[in-house]
Amino acid sequence: MRPHRKPSVPPKGNALLRSPYFNKGSAFPPEERKEFGLYGLLPPNVQTIEEQVRRAYEQYSTRTDDLAKNTFMTSLKEQNEVLYYKLIQDNLKEMFSIIYTPTEGDAIQNFSRLFRRPEGCFLNILDGERVEDNLAQWGDPEDIDYIVVTDGEEILGIGDQGVGGILISIAKLVLTTVCAGIHPARTIPVVLDCGTDNHELLNDDLYLGLKRPRVRGEEYDKFVDKFVQSVQKLYPRAFIHFEDFGLENARRILEKYRATIACFNDDVQGTGCITLAGIMTGLHVSGLKLTEMRMVIFGSGSAGIGIAEQMRDAIATESRKSKGDAAKQIWCLDKQGLLLKSQGETLTIAQGPFARDDQEWEGKTHGDLFNVIKVVKPHVLIGTSTKPKAFTKEIVEEMSRHVSRPIIFPLSNPTRLHEAVPKDIYEWSQGKALIATGSPFSPVEYNGKKYEVAECNNSTAFPGIGLGAVLCRSKLLSDKMLVAAVKSIAAQSPALKDPDKGLVPDVTDVREISVQVASAVIKQAVEEGLATEKAIPTEDNDLEEWVREQMWVARYRALKRVEPSRAIKHGRGELGTAGVSKGAKLGHAGAR
């Protein structure tokens, strides 16, 4: 590994204090205050980052509602990035719902009204010829490791948010840093503004995006391809994370590119990974084999079908069945009811393999969830419908009549869109249900017993998957690499030791979870010949330590003064978030 190098910056004074990447505020030591002309610009008392965190937390706590707390955190990030990440790391469990779902959804809906300072890369379809130039501002080929991109069409269960989707790209990258130590300065959040079909936004005078209906078809495809090809040209080793694309495009875009570049769609693959890990643990607790399981999925969009595919592939691997036969253990419903082959062109390409033969359902009611549950008698019920209270008492009681430990996952986000709340599910199932949700819930007491509610939080999956792909410089992200991640997550489940604990690991342990997931992903990439990084350790303990050493930690680094021509782009103030020096890149000791 290369020796540690101090971040290099030019002089000085207020320009340095205005840089969130370099700013240390009251923590600048005397020698740096002298070197960079900061005397007279700061109060005299030099404080530690721990003291700064205490002050910031007190300020955060005075905010009266969650959206105000989210806005405070955004403001802090714009002032001092290291302090921002340190505050989150020290209070992750408490702050997670503020910096991500559900509160981030509210912030996205109010993007144009809360807007203060731009962050991220805004690419719009009317300026397609500028895509490469706009992306080139963010660094040199070796400077970028991870890119999150959205077109804002299907955000966090709240639908089309247009240009406001940039905030989901930013939030996901924050989580890669907090949860897996991806260097925050080696990332790019991107929104592809293709217009919006949200009439409220189109009629809002303050809306900041393109005021036109969404562009679709060939022009849209060319725009997305221009983005992907530009990334490949400018940052050939960057991992591309597709986020919150619409149902018609999410899987199609993923399938188009995943055979040639290292890319990932969290809605399709990440949700499937963490859900499958929870189901595998639930089956273990209930003493049921994967090959015996029957599963109903209510909501057959990107997330629901992604879960179905992950489960189908796992069944096929376990049983050596064909994928077609494995899919027969899964029943999917959408707005029209059960997916049937006779629905033909109304089904998406992804839904097609899970459509049932009409002959199976002759004379049987299949237009609603209750009647499908009554016929199928599933062991597992998954909700990705964004239809609140869809899992009724009648449905849960019917399911509980036929299986000893019903596995019920209401996963829709935000919380107000959950298909049911855990308290009700425990009561209706008489404490038999094994539950995981899509948002955090407090433990539930039933008949004097306390049950922990697992959160199927993608943040215990995608950051570790991305970290592994980045560190080994994998050419692709294969299905087997995802399976390795699932098995790693499931192996860390608290319910394996105590069935009343969570079915998936808690986000409070996410840094260590990410180490294990990344190590599993790297080992599989090496086995498949996809890893291009040299000298990857072969022993498990050595590999895990190698991963830990390269995870960015929120602490202040010593600064050194250089001439502007030698400074990194951050130091020259050329952009808000750019690449860092190669000596400090993820994958080298300087990253810590």
C-alpha positions as CSV (number, residue, x, y, z in Angstrom):
1,M,0.0,0.0,0.0
2,R,1.1,3.6,-0.6
3,P,2.2,5.7,2.3
4,H,-0.2,8.0,4.0
5,R,-0.4,11.4,2.3
6,K,-1.8,14.5,3.9
7,P,-4.7,16.2,1.9
8,S,-3.1,19.0,0.0
9,V,-4.7,22.5,-0.1
10,P,-3.8,26.0,-1.3
11,P,-4.0,29.0,1.0
12,K,-6.1,30.0,2.9
13,G,-8.4,31.9,5.4
14,N,-12.1,32.0,4.7
15,A,-11.8,30.0,1.5
16,L,-10.6,27.1,3.6
17,L,-13.4,27.5,6.1
18,R,-16.0,27.5,3.3
19,S,-14.8,24.1,2.0
20,P,-16.9,21.4,3.7
21,Y,-14.3,18.8,2.6
22,F,-11.4,20.6,4.5
23,N,-13.2,22.6,7.1
24,K,-12.5,21.6,10.7
25,G,-14.1,24.6,12.4
26,S,-13.1,24.9,16.0
27,A,-10.9,21.8,15.7
28,F,-8.2,23.4,13.6
29,P,-5.0,23.0,15.6
30,P,-2.7,26.0,16.3
31,E,-0.2,25.1,13.7
32,E,-2.8,24.9,10.9
33,R,-4.5,28.1,12.1
34,K,-1.1,29.8,11.6
35,E,-0.3,28.1,8.3
36,F,-3.6,28.8,6.7
37,G,-4.3,32.3,8.1
38,L,-7.2,31.3,10.3
39,Y,-6.3,33.4,13.4
40,G,-9.0,36.0,13.9
41,L,-11.5,33.9,11.9
42,L,-12.2,31.3,14.6
43,P,-12.8,31.5,18.4
44,P,-9.5,30.9,20.2
45,N,-10.4,27.6,22.0
46,V,-9.3,24.5,20.0
47,Q,-11.7,21.7,20.5
48,T,-11.8,18.0,19.7
49,I,-14.1,16.4,17.2
50,E,-15.9,14.7,20.1
51,E,-16.7,18.1,21.6
52,Q,-17.9,19.3,18.2
53,V,-20.2,16.2,18.0
54,R,-21.6,17.0,21.4
55,R,-22.5,20.5,20.3
56,A,-23.9,19.4,17.0
57,Y,-26.0,16.8,18.6
58,E,-27.5,19.3,21.1
59,Q,-28.3,21.6,18.1
60,Y,-29.9,18.7,16.2
61,S,-32.0,17.8,19.2
62,T,-33.6,21.2,19.4
63,R,-35.2,20.8,16.0
64,T,-38.9,20.2,16.5
65,D,-39.7,17.8,13.7
66,D,-38.0,15.2,11.6
67,L,-37.9,17.3,8.4
68,A,-36.3,20.1,10.4
69,K,-33.7,17.6,11.6
70,N,-33.1,16.4,8.1
71,T,-32.6,20.1,7.0
72,F,-30.1,20.6,9.9
73,M,-28.1,17.6,8.8
74,T,-28.0,18.8,5.2
75,S,-26.7,22.2,6.4
76,L,-24.0,20.6,8.6
77,K,-22.9,18.5,5.6
78,E,-22.5,21.7,3.6
79,Q,-20.3,23.1,6.3
80,N,-18.1,20.3,7.6
81,E,-18.3,16.8,6.0
82,V,-16.1,15.0,8.6
83,L,-18.2,16.3,11.5
84,Y,-21.4,15.4,9.6
85,Y,-20.3,11.7,9.2
86,K,-18.9,11.5,12.7
87,L,-22.2,12.7,14.2
88,I,-24.1,10.1,12.1
89,Q,-21.7,7.3,13.0
90,D,-22.0,8.0,16.7
91,N,-25.9,8.1,16.5
92,L,-26.7,5.9,13.6
93,K,-29.7,4.1,15.0
94,E,-31.4,7.3,16.1
95,M,-30.6,9.3,12.9
96,F,-31.1,6.6,10.3
97,S,-34.7,7.5,9.7
98,I,-33.8,11.2,9.5
99,I,-31.1,10.9,6.8
100,Y,-32.9,8.2,4.9
101,T,-36.4,6.8,4.8
102,P,-39.0,7.9,5.8
103,T,-37.8,11.5,6.3
104,E,-35.7,11.8,3.2
105,G,-38.8,11.1,1.2
106,D,-40.4,14.3,2.7
107,A,-37.2,16.2,1.9
108,I,-37.3,15.0,-1.7
109,Q,-41.0,16.0,-2.1
110,N,-40.0,19.5,-0.9
111,F,-36.7,19.7,-2.8
112,S,-37.5,22.8,-4.8
113,R,-38.8,24.6,-1.7
114,L,-36.0,23.7,0.7
115,F,-33.2,24.2,-1.9
116,R,-30.3,26.3,-0.7
117,R,-27.1,25.0,-2.3
118,P,-26.6,22.6,-5.2
119,E,-25.0,19.2,-4.6
120,G,-24.5,16.5,-7.1
121,C,-24.4,16.3,-10.9
122,F,-27.6,17.4,-12.7
123,L,-27.8,16.0,-16.3
124,N,-30.9,16.9,-18.3
125,I,-32.1,15.3,-21.5
126,L,-32.2,18.5,-23.4
127,D,-28.5,19.0,-23.0
128,G,-27.4,15.4,-23.9
129,E,-24.3,16.7,-25.8
130,R,-23.0,18.1,-22.5
131,V,-23.2,14.8,-20.5
132,E,-19.5,13.9,-20.8
133,D,-18.3,17.4,-20.1
134,N,-20.5,17.7,-17.0
135,L,-19.3,14.4,-15.6
136,A,-15.7,15.3,-16.4
137,Q,-15.7,18.1,-13.8
138,W,-15.7,15.5,-11.0
139,G,-12.1,14.2,-11.3
140,D,-9.6,12.2,-13.2
141,P,-10.0,8.5,-14.2
142,E,-8.6,7.2,-10.9
143,D,-10.6,9.6,-8.7
144,I,-14.1,8.0,-8.7
145,D,-15.1,4.7,-7.2
146,Y,-18.9,4.8,-6.8
147,I,-21.7,6.6,-8.7
148,V,-25.4,6.6,-7.8
149,V,-27.8,7.6,-10.5
150,T,-31.5,8.1,-10.6
151,D,-34.1,9.4,-13.1
152,G,-36.4,10.3,-10.2
153,E,-39.4,8.4,-11.5
154,E,-40.1,6.0,-8.6
155,I,-38.8,7.5,-5.4
156,L,-39.2,5.7,-2.1
157,G,-42.8,4.7,-2.7
158,I,-43.8,8.4,-3.4
159,G,-43.5,8.2,-7.1
160,D,-42.2,10.7,-9.7
161,Q,-40.2,13.5,-8.0
162,G,-38.3,14.7,-11.1
163,V,-35.1,16.6,-10.4
164,G,-35.7,16.2,-6.6
165,G,-34.4,12.6,-7.1
166,I,-30.9,14.0,-6.7
167,L,-31.5,13.7,-3.0
168,I,-32.0,10.0,-3.1
169,S,-28.6,9.7,-5.0
170,I,-27.0,11.8,-2.3
171,A,-28.7,9.8,0.5
172,K,-27.6,6.5,-0.9
173,L,-24.0,7.7,-1.1
174,V,-24.1,8.9,2.5
175,L,-25.1,5.4,3.4
176,T,-22.2,3.9,1.5
177,T,-19.8,6.0,3.5
178,V,-21.5,5.6,6.9
179,C,-22.1,1.9,6.5
180,A,-19.2,0.7,4.4
181,G,-16.5,3.4,4.5
182,I,-16.6,4.3,0.8
183,H,-14.6,7.6,0.6
184,P,-17.2,10.4,0.3
185,A,-15.0,12.4,-2.0
186,R,-14.7,9.5,-4.5
187,T,-18.4,9.4,-5.3
188,I,-20.8,11.2,-7.6
189,P,-24.5,11.6,-7.0
190,V,-26.3,12.0,-10.3
191,V,-29.9,12.8,-11.5
192,L,-31.0,12.3,-15.1
193,D,-33.7,14.9,-15.5
194,C,-36.0,13.6,-18.2
195,G,-38.9,15.7,-17.2
196,T,-41.7,14.7,-14.9
197,D,-45.3,13.4,-15.1
198,N,-46.0,14.8,-11.6
199,H,-48.6,17.5,-12.3
200,E,-48.0,19.1,-8.9
201,L,-44.4,19.7,-9.9
202,L,-45.2,20.9,-13.4
203,N,-47.6,23.5,-12.0
204,D,-45.3,24.6,-9.2
205,D,-43.6,27.9,-10.1
206,L,-40.7,27.0,-7.8
207,Y,-40.0,23.6,-9.3
208,L,-36.3,23.5,-10.4
209,G,-36.4,20.7,-12.9
210,L,-37.4,20.5,-16.6
211,K,-41.0,21.6,-16.8
212,R,-42.2,19.1,-19.4
213,P,-43.7,15.5,-19.4
214,R,-41.2,12.7,-19.2
215,V,-39.3,11.8,-22.3
216,R,-39.5,8.1,-23.1
217,G,-38.6,5.7,-25.8
218,E,-35.6,5.9,-28.0
219,E,-34.6,9.4,-26.9
220,Y,-34.6,8.3,-23.3
221,D,-32.5,5.2,-24.0
222,K,-29.9,7.2,-25.9
223,F,-29.7,9.6,-23.0
224,V,-29.1,6.8,-20.5
225,D,-26.6,5.2,-22.8
226,K,-24.8,8.5,-23.2
227,F,-24.4,8.6,-19.4
228,V,-23.2,5.1,-19.1
229,Q,-20.7,5.4,-21.9
230,S,-19.4,8.7,-20.5
231,V,-18.8,7.1,-17.1
232,Q,-17.0,4.2,-18.8
233,K,-14.8,6.6,-20.7
234,L,-14.1,9.0,-17.8
235,Y,-14.1,6.7,-14.8
236,P,-13.6,3.2,-16.2
237,R,-13.2,1.6,-12.7
238,A,-16.3,3.2,-11.2
239,F,-19.2,1.1,-9.9
240,I,-22.6,2.3,-11.1
241,H,-25.6,2.0,-8.8
242,F,-29.0,2.6,-10.5
243,E,-31.6,3.9,-8.0
244,D,-35.4,4.4,-8.2
245,F,-35.9,4.2,-11.9
246,G,-39.5,3.5,-13.0
247,L,-40.9,0.0,-13.3
248,E,-40.7,0.0,-17.1
249,N,-37.0,0.9,-17.1
250,A,-35.4,-0.3,-13.9
251,R,-34.9,-4.0,-14.9
252,R,-34.5,-3.3,-18.6
253,I,-31.6,-0.9,-18.0
254,L,-30.0,-3.2,-15.5
255,E,-30.2,-6.2,-17.9
256,K,-28.8,-4.1,-20.7
257,Y,-25.6,-3.2,-18.9
258,R,-24.9,-5.8,-16.2
259,A,-23.2,-8.2,-18.7
260,T,-20.6,-5.7,-19.6
261,I,-20.0,-3.3,-16.6
262,A,-20.0,-3.5,-12.8
263,C,-23.4,-2.2,-12.0
264,F,-26.3,-2.7,-9.5
265,N,-29.9,-1.8,-9.0
266,D,-30.8,-1.5,-5.3
267,D,-34.5,-1.7,-5.9
268,V,-34.3,-4.9,-8.0
269,Q,-31.3,-6.6,-6.4
270,G,-30.7,-5.0,-3.0
271,T,-34.2,-5.4,-1.8
272,G,-34.2,-9.0,-3.0
273,C,-30.9,-9.7,-1.2
274,I,-31.8,-8.4,2.2
275,T,-35.3,-9.9,2.0
276,L,-34.0,-13.3,0.9
277,A,-31.6,-13.2,3.8
278,G,-34.5,-12.6,6.2
279,I,-36.6,-15.3,4.7
280,M,-33.8,-17.8,4.9
281,T,-33.4,-17.1,8.6
282,G,-37.2,-17.3,9.1
283,L,-37.3,-20.7,7.3
284,H,-34.4,-21.9,9.6
285,V,-36.3,-20.8,12.7
286,S,-39.6,-22.4,11.5
287,G,-37.8,-25.7,10.5
288,L,-38.8,-25.4,6.9
289,K,-36.7,-26.2,3.8
290,L,-36.4,-23.6,1.0
291,T,-37.6,-26.2,-1.5
292,E,-40.9,-26.7,0.5
293,M,-41.8,-23.1,0.9
294,R,-44.7,-21.3,-0.7
295,M,-44.5,-17.6,-1.1
296,V,-47.0,-14.9,-2.0
297,I,-45.8,-11.4,-3.1
298,F,-48.3,-8.6,-3.0
299,G,-47.0,-5.8,-5.3
300,S,-45.2,-6.9,-8.4
301,G,-43.1,-3.8,-9.2
302,S,-39.3,-3.6,-9.3
303,A,-38.9,-4.5,-5.7
304,G,-41.5,-7.3,-5.6
305,I,-40.3,-9.0,-8.8
306,G,-36.7,-8.5,-7.6
307,I,-37.5,-10.5,-4.5
308,A,-39.3,-13.1,-6.5
309,E,-36.2,-13.5,-8.8
310,Q,-33.8,-13.8,-5.9
311,M,-36.0,-16.4,-4.3
312,R,-36.5,-18.3,-7.5
313,D,-32.8,-18.4,-8.2
314,A,-32.1,-19.6,-4.6
315,I,-34.7,-22.4,-4.9
316,A,-33.2,-23.5,-8.2
317,T,-29.7,-23.5,-6.8
318,E,-30.8,-25.4,-3.7
319,S,-33.0,-28.0,-5.4
320,R,-31.4,-28.2,-8.8
321,K,-34.8,-27.4,-10.3
322,S,-35.1,-25.3,-13.5
323,K,-35.8,-21.6,-12.8
324,G,-39.3,-22.2,-14.4
325,D,-40.1,-25.0,-11.9
326,A,-38.7,-23.0,-9.0
327,A,-40.9,-20.1,-9.9
328,K,-44.0,-22.3,-9.3
329,Q,-43.4,-21.9,-5.6
330,I,-44.1,-18.2,-5.9
331,W,-47.4,-16.4,-6.5
332,C,-47.3,-12.7,-7.4
333,L,-50.1,-10.2,-7.3
334,D,-50.4,-6.7,-8.6
335,K,-53.2,-4.2,-9.2
336,Q,-55.1,-6.7,-11.4
337,G,-54.8,-9.5,-8.8
338,L,-52.9,-12.6,-9.4
339,L,-50.5,-12.5,-12.4
340,L,-51.9,-14.9,-15.0
341,K,-50.5,-15.8,-18.4
342,S,-53.7,-14.7,-20.1
343,Q,-52.9,-11.1,-19.1
344,G,-50.3,-11.2,-21.9
345,E,-49.1,-7.8,-23.0
346,T,-50.3,-6.1,-19.8
347,L,-47.5,-7.9,-17.9
348,T,-44.0,-6.5,-17.9
349,I,-41.1,-8.6,-19.2
350,A,-40.0,-9.2,-15.6
351,Q,-43.5,-10.3,-14.4
352,G,-43.9,-12.8,-17.2
353,P,-42.0,-15.7,-15.7
354,F,-44.1,-15.5,-12.5
355,A,-47.5,-15.5,-14.3
356,R,-49.6,-18.6,-13.4
357,D,-51.4,-20.9,-15.8
358,D,-55.0,-19.9,-16.0
359,Q,-56.1,-23.5,-15.7
360,E,-54.8,-23.6,-12.2
361,W,-57.3,-21.0,-11.2
362,E,-60.4,-22.1,-13.1
363,G,-63.4,-21.6,-10.8
364,K,-61.2,-20.0,-8.1
365,T,-61.3,-16.3,-7.1
366,H,-57.9,-14.7,-7.7
367,G,-58.6,-10.9,-7.9
368,D,-57.8,-10.2,-4.3
369,L,-55.1,-11.1,-1.7
370,F,-57.4,-12.9,0.8
371,N,-58.7,-15.4,-1.7
372,V,-55.2,-16.1,-3.1
373,I,-54.0,-16.7,0.5
374,K,-56.9,-19.0,1.1
375,V,-56.0,-21.2,-1.9
376,V,-52.2,-21.1,-1.8
377,K,-51.8,-21.4,2.1
378,P,-48.3,-19.7,1.9
379,H,-45.6,-19.9,4.4
380,V,-44.3,-16.4,3.4
381,L,-46.2,-13.2,2.6
382,I,-44.2,-10.2,1.2
383,G,-45.7,-6.7,0.8
384,T,-44.2,-4.3,-1.7
385,S,-47.5,-2.8,-2.8
386,T,-47.3,0.7,-1.1
387,K,-51.0,-0.1,-0.2
388,P,-51.4,0.8,3.5
389,K,-53.2,-1.7,5.7
390,A,-53.5,-4.3,2.9
391,F,-52.5,-7.1,5.3
392,T,-55.8,-7.2,7.2
393,K,-56.7,-9.2,10.3
394,E,-58.7,-11.6,8.1
395,I,-55.6,-12.2,5.9
396,V,-53.2,-12.8,8.8
397,E,-55.6,-15.1,10.6
398,E,-56.2,-17.1,7.5
399,M,-52.5,-17.5,6.9
400,S,-51.9,-18.5,10.5
401,R,-54.5,-21.3,10.3
402,H,-52.4,-23.2,7.9
403,V,-48.7,-22.7,8.9
404,S,-47.1,-22.9,12.3
405,R,-44.8,-19.8,11.9
406,P,-46.1,-17.5,9.2
407,I,-43.3,-15.3,7.8
408,I,-44.8,-11.8,7.1
409,F,-42.8,-8.9,5.7
410,P,-44.7,-5.6,5.1
411,L,-41.9,-3.8,3.3
412,S,-43.4,-0.8,1.6
413,N,-41.9,2.6,2.4
414,P,-42.4,5.1,3.9
415,T,-43.9,3.9,7.1
416,R,-47.4,5.3,6.3
417,L,-47.5,2.9,3.3
418,H,-46.8,-0.2,5.3
419,E,-49.2,-3.1,4.5
420,A,-49.5,-3.7,8.3
421,V,-47.8,-2.7,11.6
422,P,-46.0,-5.4,13.6
423,K,-48.2,-4.9,16.7
424,D,-51.3,-5.9,14.8
425,I,-49.6,-8.9,13.0
426,Y,-48.4,-10.3,16.3
427,E,-51.9,-10.0,17.8
428,W,-53.7,-11.4,14.8
429,S,-51.2,-14.4,14.6
430,Q,-51.2,-14.9,18.4
431,G,-47.5,-14.3,18.5
432,K,-46.6,-16.9,15.9
433,A,-45.5,-14.6,13.0
434,L,-41.9,-14.0,12.1
435,I,-41.8,-10.4,11.0
436,A,-39.5,-8.0,9.1
437,T,-40.5,-4.5,7.9
438,G,-39.2,-1.9,5.5
439,S,-38.8,0.8,8.1
440,P,-37.7,0.8,11.7
441,F,-40.3,-0.2,14.4
442,S,-39.8,-0.5,18.2
443,P,-40.0,-3.9,19.9
444,V,-43.5,-5.3,20.4
445,E,-44.8,-6.9,23.5
446,Y,-47.4,-9.6,23.2
447,N,-48.6,-11.8,26.1
448,G,-45.8,-10.5,28.3
449,K,-43.1,-11.4,25.8
450,K,-41.0,-8.8,23.9
451,Y,-40.3,-9.4,20.2
452,E,-37.6,-7.5,18.2
453,V,-38.8,-6.3,14.8
454,A,-36.2,-6.8,12.1
455,E,-35.9,-4.1,9.5
456,C,-35.2,-5.3,6.0
457,N,-32.9,-2.4,5.5
458,N,-31.0,-2.5,2.2
459,S,-28.3,-0.6,4.0
460,T,-27.0,-3.9,5.5
461,A,-26.7,-5.2,1.9
462,F,-25.8,-2.7,-0.9
463,P,-23.0,-0.8,0.9
464,G,-21.1,-4.0,1.6
465,I,-21.8,-5.3,-1.9
466,G,-20.5,-2.1,-3.4
467,L,-17.5,-2.0,-1.2
468,G,-16.5,-5.5,-2.2
469,A,-17.0,-4.7,-5.9
470,V,-14.9,-1.5,-5.6
471,L,-12.0,-3.0,-3.6
472,C,-11.5,-6.0,-5.9
473,R,-12.2,-3.8,-9.0
474,S,-14.6,-6.4,-10.2
475,K,-15.3,-6.4,-13.9
476,L,-19.0,-7.3,-13.3
477,L,-21.4,-7.9,-10.4
478,S,-22.5,-11.6,-10.9
479,D,-25.5,-13.5,-9.6
480,K,-23.1,-15.7,-7.5
481,M,-21.6,-12.6,-5.9
482,L,-25.1,-11.5,-4.8
483,V,-25.8,-15.0,-3.5
484,A,-22.5,-14.8,-1.5
485,A,-23.7,-11.5,0.0
486,V,-27.1,-13.0,0.9
487,K,-25.5,-15.9,2.7
488,S,-23.1,-13.6,4.6
489,I,-26.0,-11.4,5.8
490,A,-28.1,-14.4,6.8
491,A,-25.2,-15.9,8.7
492,Q,-25.1,-12.8,10.9
493,S,-28.8,-12.9,11.9
494,P,-29.5,-12.5,15.6
495,A,-32.5,-14.9,15.2
496,L,-30.1,-17.8,14.6
497,K,-29.3,-17.6,18.3
498,D,-32.6,-16.4,19.7
499,P,-35.8,-16.8,17.5
500,D,-37.3,-13.7,19.3
501,K,-34.5,-11.5,17.9
502,G,-34.4,-9.9,14.5
503,L,-34.4,-12.0,11.4
504,V,-31.7,-9.8,9.8
505,P,-28.7,-8.0,11.4
506,D,-29.4,-4.6,12.9
507,V,-28.1,-1.4,11.2
508,T,-26.1,-0.5,14.4
509,D,-23.7,-3.2,13.5
510,V,-23.5,-2.3,9.8
511,R,-19.8,-1.5,9.5
512,E,-18.8,-5.0,10.6
513,I,-21.7,-6.5,8.5
514,S,-20.3,-4.7,5.5
515,V,-16.8,-6.1,6.2
516,Q,-18.2,-9.6,6.1
517,V,-20.4,-8.9,3.0
518,A,-17.6,-7.3,1.1
519,S,-15.2,-10.1,2.0
520,A,-17.8,-12.7,0.7
521,V,-18.3,-10.7,-2.5
522,I,-14.6,-10.4,-3.1
523,K,-13.9,-14.1,-2.6
524,Q,-16.6,-15.0,-5.1
525,A,-15.3,-12.4,-7.6
526,V,-11.8,-13.9,-7.3
527,E,-13.3,-17.4,-7.7
528,E,-15.1,-16.4,-10.9
529,G,-12.1,-14.6,-12.3
530,L,-13.8,-11.2,-12.2
531,A,-11.5,-9.4,-9.7
532,T,-8.8,-7.3,-11.3
533,E,-7.1,-5.9,-8.2
534,K,-3.8,-7.5,-7.5
535,A,-2.6,-9.1,-4.3
536,I,-6.0,-9.7,-2.7
537,P,-5.4,-11.8,0.5
538,T,-6.6,-15.4,0.3
539,E,-7.0,-16.2,4.0
540,D,-10.3,-15.1,5.5
541,N,-8.9,-13.1,8.5
542,D,-6.3,-11.4,6.3
543,L,-9.0,-10.5,3.7
544,E,-11.3,-9.0,6.4
545,E,-8.5,-6.9,7.8
546,W,-7.5,-5.8,4.3
547,V,-11.1,-4.6,3.8
548,R,-11.2,-2.8,7.2
549,E,-8.0,-1.0,6.4
550,Q,-9.4,0.6,3.3
551,M,-12.7,1.8,4.8
552,W,-12.9,5.6,5.3
553,V,-13.3,6.8,8.9
554,A,-14.7,10.1,9.9
555,R,-11.7,11.8,11.5
556,Y,-9.7,14.9,10.8
557,R,-6.5,14.6,8.7
558,A,-3.5,16.8,8.9
559,L,-3.4,19.3,6.1
560,K,-0.4,20.6,4.2
561,R,-0.1,23.7,2.0
562,V,0.8,23.5,-1.6
563,E,0.8,25.7,-4.7
564,P,-2.6,25.9,-6.3
565,S,-1.4,24.2,-9.4
566,R,-0.5,21.1,-7.4
567,A,-3.7,21.1,-5.3
568,I,-6.5,18.7,-5.8
569,K,-9.8,20.1,-7.3
570,H,-11.3,20.3,-3.8
571,G,-8.4,22.5,-2.7
572,R,-8.7,24.7,-5.8
573,G,-12.4,25.2,-5.1
574,E,-13.3,24.1,-8.7
575,L,-16.3,22.2,-7.7
576,G,-18.4,21.2,-4.7
577,T,-17.4,17.6,-4.6
578,A,-14.5,16.3,-6.7
579,G,-11.8,13.6,-6.8
580,V,-9.1,13.3,-4.1
581,S,-5.5,12.7,-4.6
582,K,-4.5,9.2,-5.7
583,G,-2.6,8.7,-2.5
584,A,-5.8,9.1,-0.5
585,K,-8.0,7.0,-2.7
586,L,-10.1,4.1,-1.5
587,G,-7.9,1.1,-1.6
588,H,-4.8,2.8,0.0
589,A,-3.8,3.6,3.5
590,G,-4.5,7.2,3.0
591,A,-8.2,6.5,2.8
592,R,-8.4,6.1,6.5
